[in-house]
Amino acid sequence: MEKVKVVLGDVARIVLNRPEKKNALDLQMLSELRKAVDLVKRSGSKILVLSGEGDTFCSGLDRNLLLSLIQREVDEEIEKAIDFVQKIVYDLRNIEIPTIAAVKRYAIGAGFQLALAADLRLSTPGTIFCIKEPEFGIIPDMGALYLLPRIVGDGVAKDLVFSRKELKAEEAKNFGLVNEVCEDLERSVEDYTKKLLSVPIHTLKEAKKLIEKSWNQNFLKNLKETKRSQIRCLIKMRRIQKI
């Protein structure tokens, strides 16, 4: 792959690799990103880190691609294009291992939505998060309207979408959108992944699954599923201790 780099291992890395365009997403890049997520899903990796090459995480959809989509007739191909990009963020959000977005300088539009699809977001100081799509008369269709209110709340989410407000990392941290603001992003990502690797992977997978399910379950059902998950964890720990 040319515009997306993948490194597999205990800590898998997916790197958006179009730094000369601030990692703006074109068709090739989106296609390679989908393949990259599929590779990680099948790899046995324990953690996934999503980042951008150069000084920017992702400046959004490539402007030429965006304008061509807006200007063309609405047809079956448009629907297929939306389905394609939505499948990327859906798979990224639902991958069973913990995911970290390492965000620097800009996470705009589609780039912001990719960051939202991760479980955790670490960011450099001053990084700007912004939903730009309404400026072009369209809505963010890569998960922001579902994920953003769950992270920052209904009112803040609507403000960010309606006003296209540029939210800096420090303020984003106050809303829970950013987990850590880091002077040395790579060092912070390394330290965080070490923390996660110190926990048995089955524990992280079970906890992530239950947190995600909790949005659509009542408390009692979630408790029952938690009991079944806990039994699985106890059984696995006993097997580990016998080795």
GIQUI-V226798 format. One record per residue. N is the residue number from 1. RES is the residue in one small letter. SS is DSSP state (~ for helix, > for strand, _ for the rest). PSI is psi in whole degrees, -180 to 180 (* if undefined). BURIAL is # if it has 16 or more other ideal C-beta (glycine too) atoms within 10 Angstrom, else .. Layout:
N & RES & SS & PSI & BURIAL
N & RES & SS & PSI & BURIAL
This chain:
1 & m & _ & 147 & .
2 & e & _ & -43 & .
3 & k & _ & 0 & #
4 & v & > & 128 & #
5 & k & > & 142 & .
6 & v & > & 130 & #
7 & v & > & 123 & .
8 & l & _ & 154 & #
9 & g & _ & -169 & .
10 & d & _ & -43 & .
11 & v & > & 106 & #
12 & a & > & 147 & #
13 & r & > & 130 & #
14 & i & > & 122 & #
15 & v & > & 119 & #
16 & l & > & 124 & #
17 & n & _ & 64 & #
18 & r & _ & 58 & #
19 & p & ~ & -29 & .
20 & e & ~ & -17 & .
21 & k & ~ & 25 & .
22 & k & _ & 33 & #
23 & n & _ & 33 & #
24 & a & _ & 140 & #
25 & l & > & 113 & #
26 & d & _ & -178 & #
27 & l & ~ & -44 & .
28 & q & ~ & -43 & .
29 & m & ~ & -42 & #
30 & l & ~ & -41 & #
31 & s & ~ & -43 & .
32 & e & ~ & -34 & #
33 & l & ~ & -41 & #
34 & r & ~ & -43 & #
35 & k & ~ & -38 & .
36 & a & ~ & -44 & #
37 & v & ~ & -41 & #
38 & d & ~ & -40 & .
39 & l & ~ & -45 & #
40 & v & ~ & -40 & #
41 & k & ~ & -34 & #
42 & r & _ & 0 & .
43 & s & _ & -21 & .
44 & g & _ & 9 & .
45 & s & _ & 155 & #
46 & k & _ & -24 & #
47 & i & > & 147 & #
48 & l & > & 131 & #
49 & v & > & 126 & #
50 & l & > & 127 & #
51 & s & > & 179 & #
52 & g & > & 140 & #
53 & e & _ & 146 & #
54 & g & _ & -151 & #
55 & d & _ & 5 & .
56 & t & _ & 140 & #
57 & f & _ & -66 & #
58 & c & > & 126 & #
59 & s & _ & 8 & #
60 & g & _ & -166 & #
61 & l & > & 139 & #
62 & d & _ & 131 & #
63 & r & ~ & -42 & .
64 & n & ~ & -40 & .
65 & l & ~ & -43 & #
66 & l & ~ & -47 & #
67 & l & ~ & -37 & .
68 & s & ~ & -36 & .
69 & l & ~ & -39 & #
70 & i & ~ & -37 & .
71 & q & ~ & -19 & .
72 & r & _ & 164 & .
73 & e & _ & 143 & .
74 & v & _ & 118 & .
75 & d & _ & -170 & .
76 & e & ~ & -33 & .
77 & e & ~ & -36 & .
78 & i & ~ & -44 & .
79 & e & ~ & -41 & .
80 & k & ~ & -38 & .
81 & a & ~ & -42 & #
82 & i & ~ & -44 & .
83 & d & ~ & -39 & .
84 & f & ~ & -49 & .
85 & v & ~ & -33 & #
86 & q & ~ & -33 & .
87 & k & ~ & -34 & .
88 & i & ~ & -52 & #
89 & v & ~ & -32 & #
90 & y & ~ & -47 & .
91 & d & ~ & -38 & #
92 & l & ~ & -43 & #
93 & r & ~ & -33 & #
94 & n & ~ & 6 & .
95 & i & _ & 141 & #
96 & e & _ & -15 & .
97 & i & _ & 159 & #
98 & p & > & 142 & #
99 & t & > & 140 & #
100 & i & > & 128 & #
101 & a & > & 120 & #
102 & a & > & 103 & #
103 & v & > & 132 & #
104 & k & _ & 144 & #
105 & r & _ & -67 & #
106 & y & > & 136 & #
107 & a & > & 92 & #
108 & i & > & 138 & #
109 & g & _ & -118 & #
110 & a & ~ & -31 & #
111 & g & ~ & -41 & #
112 & f & ~ & -42 & #
113 & q & ~ & -33 & #
114 & l & ~ & -42 & #
115 & a & ~ & -39 & #
116 & l & ~ & -30 & #
117 & a & ~ & -18 & #
118 & a & _ & 160 & #
119 & d & _ & -36 & #
120 & l & > & 150 & #
121 & r & > & 119 & #
122 & l & > & 139 & #
123 & s & > & 149 & #
124 & t & _ & 156 & #
125 & p & _ & 140 & .
126 & g & _ & -2 & .
127 & t & _ & 138 & #
128 & i & > & 128 & #
129 & f & > & 130 & #
130 & c & > & 136 & #
131 & i & _ & 114 & #
132 & k & _ & -16 & #
133 & e & ~ & -42 & #
134 & p & ~ & -23 & .
135 & e & ~ & -26 & .
136 & f & ~ & 9 & .
137 & g & _ & 19 & .
138 & i & _ & 172 & .
139 & i & _ & 157 & .
140 & p & _ & 121 & #
141 & d & _ & 17 & .
142 & m & _ & 37 & #
143 & g & _ & -11 & #
144 & a & ~ & -37 & #
145 & l & ~ & -14 & .
146 & y & ~ & -48 & .
147 & l & ~ & -40 & #
148 & l & ~ & -49 & #
149 & p & ~ & -26 & #
150 & r & ~ & -23 & .
151 & i & ~ & -46 & #
152 & v & ~ & -8 & #
153 & g & _ & 161 & .
154 & d & ~ & -51 & .
155 & g & ~ & -44 & .
156 & v & ~ & -41 & #
157 & a & ~ & -46 & #
158 & k & ~ & -40 & .
159 & d & ~ & -46 & .
160 & l & ~ & -37 & #
161 & v & ~ & -47 & #
162 & f & ~ & -44 & .
163 & s & ~ & -13 & .
164 & r & _ & 34 & .
165 & k & _ & 137 & .
166 & e & _ & 116 & .
167 & l & > & 120 & #
168 & k & > & 157 & #
169 & a & ~ & -40 & #
170 & e & ~ & -41 & .
171 & e & ~ & -38 & .
172 & a & ~ & -35 & #
173 & k & ~ & -37 & #
174 & n & ~ & -29 & .
175 & f & _ & -4 & #
176 & g & _ & 5 & .
177 & l & _ & -36 & #
178 & v & _ & 133 & #
179 & n & _ & -39 & #
180 & e & > & 140 & #
181 & v & > & 123 & #
182 & c & _ & 128 & #
183 & e & _ & -42 & .
184 & d & _ & 94 & .
185 & l & ~ & -46 & #
186 & e & ~ & -40 & .
187 & r & ~ & -41 & .
188 & s & ~ & -40 & #
189 & v & ~ & -43 & #
190 & e & ~ & -45 & .
191 & d & ~ & -40 & .
192 & y & ~ & -42 & #
193 & t & ~ & -33 & #
194 & k & ~ & -40 & .
195 & k & ~ & -45 & .
196 & l & ~ & -38 & #
197 & l & ~ & -18 & .
198 & s & _ & -7 & .
199 & v & _ & 137 & .
200 & p & _ & 135 & .
201 & i & ~ & -33 & #
202 & h & ~ & -31 & .
203 & t & ~ & -46 & .
204 & l & ~ & -42 & #
205 & k & ~ & -45 & #
206 & e & ~ & -43 & #
207 & a & ~ & -43 & .
208 & k & ~ & -45 & #
209 & k & ~ & -43 & .
210 & l & ~ & -37 & #
211 & i & ~ & -44 & .
212 & e & ~ & -43 & .
213 & k & ~ & -26 & .
214 & s & ~ & -24 & .
215 & w & _ & -26 & .
216 & n & _ & 18 & .
217 & q & _ & 152 & .
218 & n & _ & 168 & .
219 & f & ~ & -44 & .
220 & l & ~ & -44 & .
221 & k & ~ & -39 & .
222 & n & ~ & -38 & #
223 & l & ~ & -41 & .
224 & k & ~ & -41 & .
225 & e & ~ & -35 & #
226 & t & ~ & -39 & .
227 & k & ~ & -45 & .
228 & r & ~ & -39 & .
229 & s & ~ & -41 & #
230 & q & ~ & -39 & .
231 & i & ~ & -43 & .
232 & r & ~ & -41 & .
233 & c & ~ & -45 & #
234 & l & ~ & -41 & .
235 & i & ~ & -44 & .
236 & k & ~ & -39 & .
237 & m & ~ & -36 & .
238 & r & ~ & -38 & .
239 & r & ~ & -42 & .
240 & i & ~ & -42 & .
241 & q & ~ & -24 & .
242 & k & ~ & -18 & .
243 & i & _ & * & .
